[in-house]
Amino acid sequence: MAVTGVGDNEFLGVHSENWAYELELELNPSDALIGDYNGDGKVSAADYTVWRDHVGASSLDNRDPDNSEPVGDDDFNSWKAHYGGSFGQGSGANSFAAAVPEPGSLALAGCMLLAAVVVAARRRMP
């Protein structure tokens, strides 16, 4: 299931089995996070190992479009320049999905927290 649309009234979809909505964003390949060679939405040390394993290969996911030669030093420099970047910083992976909790779940969590505070306060009373 994917939620689609632009405005609040245009979103379509149904609840999943756990009553949470699933939101899936599809981004243009040009919006890919350069250096995120394993596609996990962040540029980290794990991407270095993917780069190392592909040195000399003709292609690599999420590489800088300016790098047209076989995978090598230019791709390492792109990874290094973007190290620490993540999807949340305005760039993105090709696809990102996240579950959005229902307001009822948040209310239930708040009630449980309130109950825990009341029980702790009663235990302190003589």
C-alpha positions as CSV (number, residue, x, y, z in Angstrom):
1,M,0.0,0.0,0.0
2,A,1.3,3.5,-0.8
3,V,-0.2,6.8,0.2
4,T,-0.3,9.2,-2.8
5,G,-1.5,12.7,-3.4
6,V,-0.5,16.3,-2.9
7,G,-3.0,17.9,-0.4
8,D,-4.7,16.5,2.7
9,N,-7.8,15.6,0.8
10,E,-5.9,13.9,-2.0
11,F,-4.1,11.2,0.0
12,L,-5.4,7.7,-0.7
13,G,-4.7,4.5,1.1
14,V,-5.8,2.2,3.9
15,H,-4.4,1.1,7.2
16,S,-1.9,-1.8,7.3
17,E,-2.5,-4.7,9.7
18,N,-1.1,-2.9,12.7
19,W,-3.3,0.2,12.1
20,A,-0.4,2.4,11.0
21,Y,-0.2,4.2,7.7
22,E,2.8,3.4,5.5
23,L,4.2,6.3,3.6
24,E,6.3,5.6,0.5
25,L,8.2,8.4,-1.3
26,E,9.5,7.8,-4.7
27,L,12.2,10.3,-5.7
28,N,14.0,11.1,-9.0
29,P,17.3,9.3,-9.5
30,S,18.9,12.7,-9.7
31,D,17.9,13.2,-6.1
32,A,19.9,10.2,-4.9
33,L,22.2,10.7,-2.0
34,I,25.6,10.7,-3.6
35,G,28.0,8.3,-1.8
36,D,25.2,6.2,-0.3
37,Y,26.4,3.1,-2.1
38,N,24.4,0.6,-0.1
39,G,21.2,2.6,-0.3
40,D,20.4,2.8,3.4
41,G,19.7,6.5,3.3
42,K,23.0,7.7,4.9
43,V,26.6,8.0,3.8
44,S,28.6,6.0,6.3
45,A,31.5,3.6,6.7
46,A,29.3,0.8,5.4
47,D,29.3,2.6,2.0
48,Y,33.1,2.6,2.0
49,T,33.1,-1.2,2.0
50,V,30.6,-1.3,-0.9
51,W,32.9,1.1,-2.8
52,R,36.0,-1.0,-2.1
53,D,34.2,-4.1,-3.3
54,H,33.3,-2.4,-6.6
55,V,36.6,-0.7,-7.5
56,G,37.2,-1.2,-11.2
57,A,33.5,-2.1,-11.9
58,S,31.6,-0.1,-14.5
59,S,28.8,1.0,-12.2
60,L,27.9,1.7,-8.6
61,D,24.5,2.8,-7.1
62,N,24.1,6.4,-6.1
63,R,27.4,7.5,-7.6
64,D,28.1,11.1,-8.6
65,P,26.7,11.6,-12.1
66,D,30.0,13.4,-13.0
67,N,31.9,10.2,-12.4
68,S,31.8,8.3,-15.7
69,E,35.0,6.3,-15.5
70,P,35.1,2.8,-13.9
71,V,34.6,2.9,-10.1
72,G,37.7,4.3,-8.5
73,D,39.2,7.3,-6.7
74,D,36.6,9.8,-8.0
75,D,33.9,7.7,-6.3
76,F,35.9,7.5,-3.1
77,N,36.3,11.3,-3.1
78,S,32.5,11.7,-3.7
79,W,31.9,9.4,-0.7
80,K,34.4,11.3,1.4
81,A,32.8,14.7,0.5
82,H,29.3,13.5,1.4
83,Y,30.3,11.4,4.5
84,G,27.8,11.9,7.3
85,G,25.0,13.0,5.0
86,S,21.6,11.4,5.3
87,F,18.2,11.4,3.6
88,G,16.9,13.9,6.2
89,Q,19.3,16.6,5.1
90,G,17.5,17.4,1.9
91,S,18.9,14.6,-0.3
92,G,17.3,11.3,-0.7
93,A,17.6,7.7,-1.6
94,N,15.6,6.3,-4.5
95,S,12.8,5.1,-2.1
96,F,12.0,5.7,1.5
97,A,9.3,4.1,3.5
98,A,8.2,4.8,7.1
99,A,5.3,3.8,9.3
100,V,3.4,6.8,10.7
101,P,1.7,5.9,14.1
102,E,-2.0,6.7,14.5
103,P,-3.0,9.4,17.0
104,G,-4.7,6.8,19.1
105,S,-1.4,5.0,19.7
106,L,0.2,8.2,20.9
107,A,-2.8,8.8,23.3
108,L,-2.4,5.3,24.7
109,A,1.3,5.8,25.2
110,G,0.5,9.1,27.0
111,C,-2.0,7.4,29.3
112,M,0.5,4.7,30.2
113,L,3.1,7.3,31.1
114,L,0.6,9.2,33.2
115,A,-0.4,5.9,35.0
116,A,3.3,5.2,35.7
117,V,3.7,8.6,37.2
118,V,0.6,8.2,39.4
119,V,1.8,4.8,40.7
120,A,5.3,6.1,41.4
121,A,3.8,9.1,43.3
122,R,1.6,6.8,45.4
123,R,4.5,4.7,46.4
124,R,6.3,7.7,47.8
125,M,3.3,8.6,50.1
126,P,3.6,7.2,53.7
